[in-house]
Amino acid sequence: MTPVSAQFLLADGQFTPPFDHMALLVQQKGSTERWLVNVGFARTSPAFPLPLIVGSEKRHFETGSSYRLSHADTEWQLAMKECDAEWKAQYRFAETPYDLSAFADRCRFQWSDPELHFTQGALCSMNLNGGRITLTDSSLIHTQHFGRTEKPISHPADFYAALVQHFGIAL
């Protein structure tokens, strides 16, 4: 397992700073195949490993999203296409391995900056067989089989019950 630094493409065409996100390059013992593994950026995450091969493309049947890897110069780029939409770059990364400590400063920034969405309220999300579930302090969202349902969360007790029921987390 090799941690690499991924930089997201922003709406203005700029990339986020280095170490903004960690992706993993993995290789099974005794195999020459390498894979990009990254399930940590919410609804746009592929729920499966992607072969680290130029032009490899894989469709997530349950959500209708497709993912594609391309390579230019020294960097890889992950692009996503939702259903019938156009391909859109998600992030770029190089194969340079980093120790986990290299991500510490940016991680600290993300959990402490009052302007970032990470600090605006509760957020818990995970891939499921068939889609994704996301819990915020205001809603429970299921994305499955090309559809999305959203149930409002209006009381803290409902939030804690959903956290236990769907994520197995008891606070």
N, C-alpha and C positions, 0 to 999 in steps of 0.2 A: 504494500500500500504506500503510495506516494502522494502526500498533500501538495497541491499546487495552488497558486494564487489566481483567482478569477476576478475579472473586472467587468461589471455590468455595463451595457450600453444604455445611456440615458436618452430621454426624449429629445434633448438638444444636440445629440450626436456625439457628446463627450462620453468618456468612460469613467467609471468610479475609480478611486485611488487603488493602488496595489494593496493586496491583502484585505480587500473589501469582502471577499467571499472565498471559502475554501472548497475546492473540488478534489476528488481523489482519482488517481490513476491506479488501477489494480491489475495484477497479473497472477494467474493461478500457478502454483508451483508446477514446474515441468512443462509449462505451456509458453509459447511465444506470443500468444494473443494478449493484447492489453485492452483495458476497458476504462471508459469515463464513468464514474459513479458519482451521482450528485442528486440527492433527493431533498435538499435543504433550501429551496427557494420557492416554497409555497405552490400555488396552483400551476405555475409554469414549469415545475420540475418534472423531468421524465421519471417515471416510477420504476425504471429498469436501467441496467447498465447499457451503455452504448459502446459498440466496438470502436476503438481508436483507429479508424481507417478513414482516409480522405473520401468524402462522398457518402459515407455510411448514413443510411436513413432508416428510421424506425418509427412506426406509428403506434401510438398508445390507443388501442381499440376502444377502451371504455370512455375516454374523454374526446376522442377524435383528433387529438393533437399529434403532429408528427415532429420529429427531431432530426437534424442533419448536422454532421460535422464537416467543416472545411478547414484547409490549412493554407496559410500564406506566410512566407518568410519564416519566422521562428515561432509563430503563434497559431493556435487552433482557435476556431470560432464555433460556438454552438448556436444554431438557429432553430426557431420553432415556427410551425405553421398550425394555426387553430382551424380545424375543419377545412373550409374552402377559402380561407384567407391567404394572404401573401406570406412568404417566408420573412421572418423578422429576426435579426440578430439578437441574441440574449446576452451572451458574454464571450470574452476572449480569455485565453490562458496559454502560458508556455509550459513546457514539460519540466521546468526547473523545480527540483524538489525543495521543500522548505520544512523546517522544524515547526511544530505547533506554536512555539514561542514567537515566531515571526508574525503571527496573526493577532497577538495580544493587544497591541495598541489600538488597532482598528476595531477590534471586538469591544474594547472598553468604550471607545467613542460611540459605537452603535447602541450599546445598552445604557448610555448615560446622556446622550444629546437630546434635549427636550423637543427638538424639532423633528426628530425621526419617528416614523410610524411604530417602531419597536417600543418606544416609550409612551405611546399615546393610550395604551390600554392593554388588556389581556389578549394573548394570541397563542393558540395551540393548533397545530395542523399536522396531518400525516396522510400518507398514501394508504389506500385500502385496495383490496382486490376489487377492481371495478371502478376505481375513482379516487376521491380524496374527501376528507372531512376536515373542516376548519371551525374552531370555536373562538369567538371573540367575546368581549364583555357585553356585546349587544346582539349577537346572532350566532346560530349554528348553521353552517353551510355544508350541504352534501353536493358533490359534483360527481355524477355517475352517468354512464351511458348517454353521453351527449347532452345531458340535462343538468340543471342546477336548481336546488331547492334551498330556500333560506327561511329559517324559523327565528323569529325575534326572541331575544333573551331579555326579559324585563326585570327580573329579580335576581339578586346574588345567589339565592338558594337554587334557582334554575341553572345558573352557570356552574355551581359546584356539582350539582347532580349530573349535568352533561359531561363534565370533566371526568367524573368517576365512570359513568356509563360508557362513554365512547373512547376514552383514553386510558382508563384504569388508574387515574391519578386522584388520590384523596389528599386534600390539604387540611 
